Amino acid sequence: MSGLHVIYTIASLKKSAGGPTRTVTALCSELAKLGAGVDLLSQDYSCSPDDENVLPPADRVSTHLAVAYRLPKTGFLFSPSFSSLLRQRCQLLRGVLIHDQGLWLPTNHAVAAVTRQLDIPLIASTHGMLEPWALNYRAWKKQLAWRLYQRCDLQTARVLHATATREAGSLRRLGLRQPIAVIPNGVDFPVLSERSRQPESPCIALFLGRIHPVKGLVDLVEAWRIARPAGWKAIIAGPDEGGHRRVVEEAIGRAGLENSFGFVGVVDGEDKIALYRRADLFLLPSFTENFGMVVAEALACGVPVITTKGTPWESLVTHRCGWWIDIGVEPLVAVLREAMNLPPDTLRDMGRRGRAYVEQNFGWPGIAQQMLSVYRWVLGQGERPDCVTTD
């Protein structure tokens, strides 16, 4: 598409950085298929050898990685060249806008500064970081950052991007008045296959995501202790964040559930798809999620889902492909007892309905078309799309 070029900015593309790494690279690739010029700018830094960067195809997206260093005793990344590299790309391109991902980090502050200096339109995706639970976690640091720079930086954005109407409401309650584009994340659709299991092997309830306090895993352990589901095992996959895996493991040990839980670490690519295919249920007992990419992935693999009302997945109930429950141990106990006593055929039927639902609503080509219409509108190349609200 002549005359439109978008620069995506994100602090990290490492596999351990979570869902935005995958969704951003996938969206960049889809936008390029539609004819948009796409740059992707991030940071590169030393870490474990298996924690590689997730990159889009080089023939579609121009990716630039600024060398970054960890600041002592803080864990924050700092890149001396990030701002200058972004400014250089902006000055080389025509019809450019910037789409920044996340909040609070030095890269986000740098992006806002560059867009103000060069008068370039900024789109900001907040990724649930302004939801009430997220704001209350390490609240004093965020309150200070909000007053010092973050509120001002967000007000620089021409449009805010939310993945669900609930997240848009949170942005409005904080006094942010720009237009908000409500566009969900997309998902890939692997080929479905029939599950096969040895007669003596347990059914699998899978959690996949960051091992972090927000995910509610300690509540899950306590609920499992009370429910004691016979013939089931919980598999926890994903990176440890801030040492929380040790907290979860200690809870498992106190409950005497060492044989009921297993940890498999970080999984990606075909290994992740294979893990979904092994699962009979997917569990996401989070206190808050702006979207919950793993829910869409599980449904795309034909796995019914249990998640909480801290996520925007009430459609699990309306489409009869899962459970959407109150946050806390007692609701988890009740739903584990219900779901894990259903016949396997019933769970498989729920999974098939879930696959049909996400196929209709979360394909990447349609998501990219919506995002492209927002960019065109911001640049004065089209009408305001229906996904943008000004209320």
C-alpha positions as CSV (number, residue, x, y, z in Angstrom):
1,M,0.0,0.0,0.0
2,S,1.8,3.1,-1.2
3,G,2.2,6.0,1.2
4,L,1.7,4.1,4.5
5,H,4.6,2.9,6.6
6,V,4.2,1.8,10.3
7,I,7.1,1.4,12.7
8,Y,6.3,-1.1,15.5
9,T,8.3,-0.5,18.7
10,I,8.5,-3.1,21.6
11,A,11.0,-3.4,24.4
12,S,11.8,-7.1,23.8
13,L,11.3,-9.8,21.2
14,K,12.6,-12.6,23.4
15,K,10.5,-15.7,23.7
16,S,10.4,-15.2,27.5
17,A,8.9,-11.8,27.1
18,G,5.4,-13.2,26.8
19,G,2.4,-13.0,24.5
20,P,3.1,-9.5,22.9
21,T,6.2,-10.9,21.3
22,R,4.2,-13.4,19.2
23,T,1.2,-11.1,18.5
24,V,3.3,-8.2,17.4
25,T,5.5,-10.2,15.0
26,A,2.4,-12.0,13.6
27,L,0.6,-8.7,13.0
28,C,3.6,-7.1,11.4
29,S,3.8,-10.0,8.9
30,E,0.1,-9.8,8.1
31,L,0.2,-6.0,7.6
32,A,3.1,-6.5,5.2
33,K,1.0,-9.0,3.2
34,L,-1.6,-6.2,2.8
35,G,0.9,-3.9,1.2
36,A,1.9,-1.7,4.2
37,G,5.5,-0.9,4.8
38,V,6.5,-2.3,8.2
39,D,9.5,-1.8,10.4
40,L,9.9,-3.5,13.7
41,L,12.3,-1.9,16.3
42,S,13.3,-3.6,19.5
43,Q,16.2,-4.2,21.8
44,D,18.7,-7.1,21.9
45,Y,20.5,-8.1,25.1
46,S,22.3,-11.1,26.5
47,C,20.3,-13.8,28.2
48,S,20.2,-17.6,28.3
49,P,21.2,-19.2,25.0
50,D,17.7,-20.8,24.4
51,D,15.9,-17.5,24.9
52,E,16.2,-16.3,21.3
53,N,14.4,-13.4,19.6
54,V,11.1,-14.1,17.9
55,L,11.4,-12.4,14.5
56,P,9.0,-12.0,11.6
57,P,10.0,-13.0,8.0
58,A,12.8,-10.8,6.8
59,D,11.4,-10.5,3.3
60,R,8.3,-8.8,4.7
61,V,9.3,-6.8,7.7
62,S,12.5,-4.7,8.3
63,T,13.6,-5.6,11.8
64,H,16.1,-3.5,13.8
65,L,17.6,-4.5,17.1
66,A,19.3,-1.9,19.3
67,V,21.9,-3.2,21.7
68,A,20.7,-2.9,25.3
69,Y,22.2,-3.4,28.7
70,R,20.6,-4.3,32.1
71,L,20.8,-1.5,34.6
72,P,22.5,-2.7,37.9
73,K,20.1,-3.7,40.7
74,T,16.9,-2.7,38.7
75,G,16.4,-5.3,36.0
76,F,15.5,-2.5,33.6
77,L,17.0,-2.5,30.1
78,F,18.7,0.6,28.7
79,S,19.7,1.0,25.1
80,P,21.9,4.1,24.3
81,S,21.1,3.7,20.5
82,F,17.3,3.0,20.6
83,S,16.1,6.6,20.3
84,S,18.6,7.5,17.6
85,L,17.8,4.4,15.6
86,L,14.1,5.2,15.8
87,R,14.6,8.8,14.8
88,Q,16.7,7.7,11.9
89,R,14.1,5.3,10.6
90,C,11.4,8.0,10.9
91,Q,13.3,10.5,9.0
92,L,14.0,8.1,6.1
93,L,10.4,7.1,5.6
94,R,7.3,8.8,4.2
95,G,3.8,8.5,5.5
96,V,5.1,7.0,8.7
97,L,3.4,6.4,12.0
98,I,4.6,4.6,15.1
99,H,2.7,1.8,17.0
100,D,4.2,1.4,20.5
101,Q,3.7,-1.6,22.7
102,G,3.3,-1.5,26.5
103,L,4.0,1.0,29.3
104,W,6.5,2.1,32.0
105,L,9.7,1.2,30.3
106,P,12.5,3.4,29.0
107,T,11.7,2.4,25.4
108,N,8.1,3.6,25.8
109,H,9.3,7.0,27.1
110,A,11.8,7.3,24.3
111,V,9.1,6.6,21.7
112,A,6.8,9.3,23.0
113,A,9.7,11.8,23.1
114,V,10.6,11.0,19.4
115,T,7.0,11.3,18.2
116,R,6.6,14.7,19.9
117,Q,9.9,16.0,18.5
118,L,9.2,14.9,14.9
119,D,5.4,15.4,15.1
120,I,4.7,11.8,14.0
121,P,1.4,10.1,14.8
122,L,1.6,7.6,17.7
123,I,-0.6,4.6,18.4
124,A,-0.2,3.1,21.9
125,S,-1.2,-0.5,22.9
126,T,-1.4,-0.7,26.7
127,H,-1.6,-4.5,26.9
128,G,-3.7,-4.5,30.1
129,M,-1.1,-2.6,32.1
130,L,-3.6,-0.1,33.2
131,E,-6.1,-2.6,34.5
132,P,-6.9,-2.2,38.3
133,W,-4.9,-5.4,39.4
134,A,-1.9,-4.4,37.3
135,L,-1.9,-0.9,38.7
136,N,-2.1,-2.2,42.3
137,Y,0.8,-4.6,41.8
138,R,3.9,-2.6,42.9
139,A,1.6,0.3,43.1
140,W,3.9,3.0,44.5
141,K,6.3,2.7,41.6
142,K,3.6,3.0,39.0
143,Q,1.9,5.9,40.8
144,L,5.2,7.8,40.7
145,A,5.9,6.9,37.1
146,W,2.3,7.9,36.1
147,R,2.8,11.4,37.6
148,L,6.3,11.8,36.3
149,Y,6.0,10.8,32.7
150,Q,3.6,8.0,31.8
151,R,0.3,9.9,31.8
152,C,1.9,12.7,29.6
153,D,3.4,10.1,27.3
154,L,0.0,8.4,26.8
155,Q,-1.6,11.7,26.1
156,T,0.9,12.1,23.2
157,A,-0.8,9.2,21.4
158,R,-3.4,10.0,18.7
159,V,-5.1,6.7,19.3
160,L,-5.0,4.1,22.1
161,H,-5.4,0.4,21.2
162,A,-7.3,-2.0,23.5
163,T,-7.9,-5.6,22.9
164,A,-11.4,-5.7,24.6
165,T,-14.1,-3.2,25.6
166,R,-13.2,-3.8,29.3
167,E,-9.7,-2.5,28.7
168,A,-11.1,0.5,26.9
169,G,-13.3,1.3,29.9
170,S,-10.2,1.2,32.2
171,L,-8.5,3.7,29.9
172,R,-11.5,6.0,30.1
173,R,-11.7,5.8,33.9
174,L,-8.1,7.1,34.0
175,G,-9.1,10.2,32.2
176,L,-7.6,9.3,28.8
177,R,-9.8,10.9,26.1
178,Q,-8.3,10.0,22.8
179,P,-10.0,7.7,20.4
180,I,-9.7,4.0,21.3
181,A,-9.4,1.3,18.7
182,V,-10.9,-2.0,20.2
183,I,-9.3,-4.8,18.2
184,P,-8.5,-8.2,19.6
185,N,-5.4,-10.2,19.0
186,G,-5.4,-12.8,16.2
187,V,-4.5,-16.4,16.5
188,D,-3.0,-19.1,14.2
189,F,-4.9,-22.3,13.4
190,P,-3.0,-25.5,13.6
191,V,-4.3,-28.7,12.0
192,L,-6.5,-30.5,14.5
193,S,-5.8,-34.1,15.3
194,E,-7.5,-36.7,17.4
195,R,-6.2,-37.1,20.9
196,S,-4.8,-40.5,21.8
197,R,-4.0,-41.6,25.3
198,Q,-2.8,-44.8,26.9
199,P,-5.5,-46.3,29.1
200,E,-3.6,-45.7,32.4
201,S,-2.3,-42.2,31.6
202,P,-4.0,-39.2,33.3
203,C,-6.1,-36.5,31.7
204,I,-4.2,-33.3,31.3
205,A,-5.2,-29.8,32.6
206,L,-2.8,-27.3,31.0
207,F,-1.7,-23.9,32.1
208,L,0.6,-22.0,29.7
209,G,2.0,-18.6,30.4
210,R,4.3,-16.6,32.6
211,I,4.6,-18.0,36.1
212,H,3.7,-14.8,37.8
213,P,1.5,-13.8,40.8
214,V,-1.2,-12.3,38.4
215,K,-1.9,-15.8,36.9
216,G,-3.5,-17.2,40.1
217,L,-1.5,-20.4,40.2
218,V,-1.4,-20.5,44.0
219,D,-5.2,-20.3,44.0
220,L,-5.2,-23.2,41.5
221,V,-3.0,-25.3,43.8
222,E,-5.3,-24.7,46.7
223,A,-8.4,-25.5,44.6
224,W,-6.8,-28.7,43.4
225,R,-6.0,-29.7,47.0
226,I,-9.7,-29.4,47.9
227,A,-11.2,-30.9,44.7
228,R,-8.6,-33.7,44.4
229,P,-9.7,-34.6,40.9
230,A,-9.0,-38.3,40.3
231,G,-7.3,-39.3,37.1
232,W,-6.1,-35.8,36.2
233,K,-2.7,-34.0,36.2
234,A,-1.9,-30.3,35.9
235,I,0.9,-29.3,33.6
236,I,2.4,-25.8,34.0
237,A,4.3,-24.4,31.1
238,G,6.0,-21.1,30.7
239,P,8.9,-18.9,32.0
240,D,9.5,-18.2,35.6
241,E,9.1,-14.5,36.4
242,G,10.7,-13.0,39.5
243,G,11.1,-16.4,41.2
244,H,7.4,-17.1,41.4
245,R,7.8,-20.7,40.3
246,R,9.4,-21.4,43.7
247,V,6.4,-19.9,45.4
248,V,4.1,-22.2,43.4
249,E,6.3,-25.3,44.0
250,E,6.3,-24.6,47.8
251,A,2.5,-24.4,47.7
252,I,2.4,-27.7,45.8
253,G,4.7,-29.3,48.4
254,R,2.6,-28.1,51.4
255,A,-0.5,-29.5,49.8
256,G,1.2,-32.9,49.1
257,L,0.4,-32.6,45.4
258,E,3.9,-33.3,43.9
259,N,2.5,-36.2,41.8
260,S,-0.4,-34.0,40.5
261,F,1.6,-31.1,39.1
262,G,4.4,-31.0,36.5
263,F,6.5,-28.1,35.2
264,V,7.8,-28.3,31.6
265,G,9.5,-24.8,31.3
266,V,9.2,-22.6,28.2
267,V,7.6,-24.1,25.1
268,D,7.3,-22.6,21.7
269,G,6.5,-23.4,18.1
270,E,5.6,-27.0,17.4
271,D,6.4,-28.1,20.9
272,K,3.7,-25.7,22.2
273,I,1.1,-26.9,19.7
274,A,1.9,-30.5,20.7
275,L,1.3,-29.6,24.4
276,Y,-2.1,-28.0,23.5
277,R,-3.0,-31.2,21.6
278,R,-2.2,-33.3,24.7
279,A,-4.5,-31.3,26.9
280,D,-8.1,-32.1,27.8
281,L,-8.7,-28.8,29.5
282,F,-6.9,-25.4,29.5
283,L,-6.7,-23.4,32.8
284,L,-6.1,-19.7,33.1
285,P,-7.1,-18.6,36.7
286,S,-5.7,-15.1,36.3
287,F,-6.7,-12.1,38.4
288,T,-6.6,-9.9,35.3
289,E,-5.8,-10.2,31.5
290,N,-6.4,-7.6,28.9
291,F,-6.9,-10.4,26.3
292,G,-5.4,-13.7,27.3
293,M,-3.8,-14.9,24.1
294,V,-3.4,-18.4,25.4
295,V,-7.2,-18.7,25.7
296,A,-7.5,-18.1,21.9
297,E,-4.6,-20.5,21.2
298,A,-6.2,-23.3,23.3
299,L,-9.6,-22.8,21.6
300,A,-7.8,-22.9,18.2
301,C,-6.4,-26.2,19.2
302,G,-9.8,-27.5,20.1
303,V,-9.3,-27.4,23.9
304,P,-12.1,-26.2,26.2
305,V,-11.1,-23.4,28.6
306,I,-11.6,-22.6,32.3
307,T,-10.8,-18.9,33.0
308,T,-11.9,-16.2,35.3
309,K,-13.9,-13.0,35.1
310,G,-10.6,-11.1,35.3
311,T,-10.3,-11.9,31.6
312,P,-12.6,-10.7,28.8
313,W,-13.7,-14.2,27.8
314,E,-17.4,-14.3,28.7
315,S,-17.9,-15.6,25.2
316,L,-16.8,-19.0,26.5
317,V,-20.2,-19.4,28.0
318,T,-22.3,-18.0,25.1
319,H,-20.5,-20.3,22.6
320,R,-20.5,-23.3,25.0
321,C,-16.8,-23.9,24.8
322,G,-15.6,-23.3,28.4
323,W,-16.3,-21.7,31.8
324,W,-16.0,-18.1,32.9
325,I,-15.9,-18.0,36.7
326,D,-15.5,-15.6,39.6
327,I,-11.9,-15.1,40.8
328,G,-10.9,-17.1,43.8
329,V,-10.4,-20.6,45.2
330,E,-14.1,-21.6,45.8
331,P,-15.2,-21.0,42.2
332,L,-12.1,-22.9,41.0
333,V,-13.0,-25.9,43.2
334,A,-16.6,-26.0,41.9
335,V,-15.5,-25.7,38.2
336,L,-12.8,-28.3,38.6
337,R,-15.3,-30.8,40.0
338,E,-17.8,-30.0,37.3
339,A,-15.4,-30.0,34.3
340,M,-13.3,-33.0,35.3
341,N,-16.4,-35.2,35.8
342,L,-17.7,-34.6,32.3
343,P,-17.4,-37.4,29.7
344,P,-14.4,-37.1,27.3
345,D,-16.8,-36.8,24.3
346,T,-18.5,-33.7,26.0
347,L,-15.1,-32.0,26.4
348,R,-14.2,-32.7,22.8
349,D,-17.5,-31.3,21.6
350,M,-16.8,-28.1,23.6
351,G,-13.4,-27.9,22.0
352,R,-14.8,-28.2,18.5
353,R,-17.2,-25.4,19.2
354,G,-14.3,-23.3,20.5
355,R,-12.3,-23.9,17.4
356,A,-15.3,-22.8,15.2
357,Y,-15.8,-19.6,17.3
358,V,-12.2,-18.4,17.1
359,E,-12.0,-19.2,13.4
360,Q,-14.9,-16.8,12.8
361,N,-13.6,-14.0,15.0
362,F,-9.8,-14.1,15.5
363,G,-8.1,-14.8,12.2
364,W,-5.0,-12.7,11.6
365,P,-6.0,-11.4,8.1
366,G,-9.2,-9.8,9.5
367,I,-7.3,-8.4,12.5
368,A,-4.7,-6.8,10.3
369,Q,-7.4,-5.3,8.0
370,Q,-8.9,-3.6,11.0
371,M,-5.6,-2.3,12.2
372,L,-4.7,-1.0,8.8
373,S,-8.0,0.9,8.6
374,V,-7.1,2.6,11.9
375,Y,-3.7,3.7,10.5
376,R,-5.3,5.0,7.2
377,W,-7.8,7.0,9.3
378,V,-5.0,8.5,11.5
379,L,-3.1,9.5,8.4
380,G,-6.1,11.1,6.7
381,Q,-6.4,8.3,4.1
382,G,-9.9,7.0,5.1
383,E,-13.0,7.2,7.2
384,R,-13.0,6.4,10.9
385,P,-13.5,2.6,11.2
386,D,-16.2,1.1,13.3
387,C,-13.6,-0.4,15.7
388,V,-12.7,3.1,16.9
389,T,-14.7,4.6,19.7
390,T,-14.6,8.2,20.7
391,D,-17.0,7.9,23.6
